[in-house]
């Protein structure tokens, strides 16, 4: 299965996977408005992949088949304060 990956000019580390180049007909209009004008990143043959860097290959494939697109959001920011406090609480026990 071939797919095309676009990045968002508005949202850092946000990517949109679609089935065909420049075909956003199955992507909801509000999502495209928030995403901004998609910028082509690459074409991927998912059939030859065993995994993707930041997305679950099975979820991407299923989403492309059922919805016609997959939206990859950036990982949540690491909460360094929370990690530090948790470490301190373990150290003081």
C-alpha positions as CSV (number, residue, x, y, z in Angstrom):
1,X,0.0,0.0,0.0
2,X,1.4,3.3,-1.1
3,X,0.8,6.5,0.9
4,X,1.9,10.1,0.8
5,X,3.1,12.0,3.8
6,X,2.6,15.8,4.3
7,X,3.8,18.0,7.1
8,X,1.8,20.9,8.6
9,X,3.2,24.4,8.2
10,X,1.1,25.5,11.3
11,X,1.8,22.6,13.7
12,X,5.3,21.4,14.4
13,X,5.9,17.7,14.1
14,X,2.4,17.1,12.8
15,X,2.0,14.9,9.7
16,X,-0.9,13.8,7.5
17,X,-0.8,10.5,5.7
18,X,-3.1,10.1,2.7
19,X,-3.6,7.4,0.1
20,X,-3.0,9.5,-3.1
21,X,-0.8,12.5,-3.8
22,X,-2.7,15.8,-3.4
23,X,-6.0,14.0,-2.7
24,X,-7.5,15.4,0.5
25,X,-11.1,14.6,-0.4
26,X,-11.5,12.2,2.6
27,X,-9.8,14.6,5.1
28,X,-12.4,16.6,7.1
29,X,-12.4,20.3,6.2
30,X,-11.9,21.5,9.8
31,X,-8.8,19.3,10.1
32,X,-7.3,20.7,6.9
33,X,-8.0,24.2,8.1
34,X,-6.2,23.6,11.4
35,X,-3.4,21.6,9.6
36,X,-2.7,24.4,7.0
37,X,-1.6,23.9,3.4
38,X,0.0,20.4,3.4
39,X,3.7,20.3,2.4
40,X,4.8,17.2,0.7
41,X,7.4,15.2,2.6
42,X,7.6,11.7,1.1
43,X,5.9,8.8,-0.5
44,X,6.0,5.5,1.4
45,X,5.3,1.9,0.4
46,X,3.8,0.6,3.7
47,X,3.9,-3.0,2.3
48,X,7.7,-3.0,2.5
49,X,7.9,-1.5,6.0
50,X,8.0,-3.4,9.2
51,X,7.6,-0.3,11.4
52,X,7.4,3.5,11.3
53,X,9.5,5.9,13.4
54,X,6.7,7.5,15.4
55,X,3.5,5.8,14.4
56,X,2.1,2.3,14.6
57,X,2.2,0.8,11.2
58,X,-1.0,-1.2,11.7
59,X,-2.9,1.9,12.9
60,X,-1.7,3.9,9.9
61,X,-2.7,1.2,7.5
62,X,-6.1,0.6,9.1
63,X,-6.8,4.3,9.3
64,X,-5.9,4.8,5.6
65,X,-8.2,2.0,4.6
66,X,-11.2,3.1,6.7
67,X,-10.9,6.9,6.9
68,X,-8.6,7.7,3.9
69,X,-6.1,9.5,6.1
70,X,-4.0,9.2,9.2
71,X,-3.0,12.2,11.4
72,X,0.3,11.8,13.3
73,X,0.6,14.3,16.2
74,X,3.8,15.1,18.0
75,X,4.6,13.2,21.2
76,X,3.5,15.1,24.3
77,X,6.1,17.4,25.8
78,X,8.1,15.8,28.6
79,X,7.1,17.2,32.0
80,X,10.6,17.6,33.6
81,X,9.2,19.0,36.8
82,X,6.9,16.0,37.3
83,X,9.8,13.6,36.6
84,X,12.1,15.5,39.0
85,X,9.4,15.5,41.8
86,X,8.8,11.8,41.3
87,X,12.5,11.1,41.5
88,X,12.8,13.1,44.7
89,X,9.9,11.3,46.3
90,X,11.5,7.9,45.5
91,X,14.9,9.2,46.8
92,X,13.4,10.3,50.1
93,X,11.6,7.0,50.9
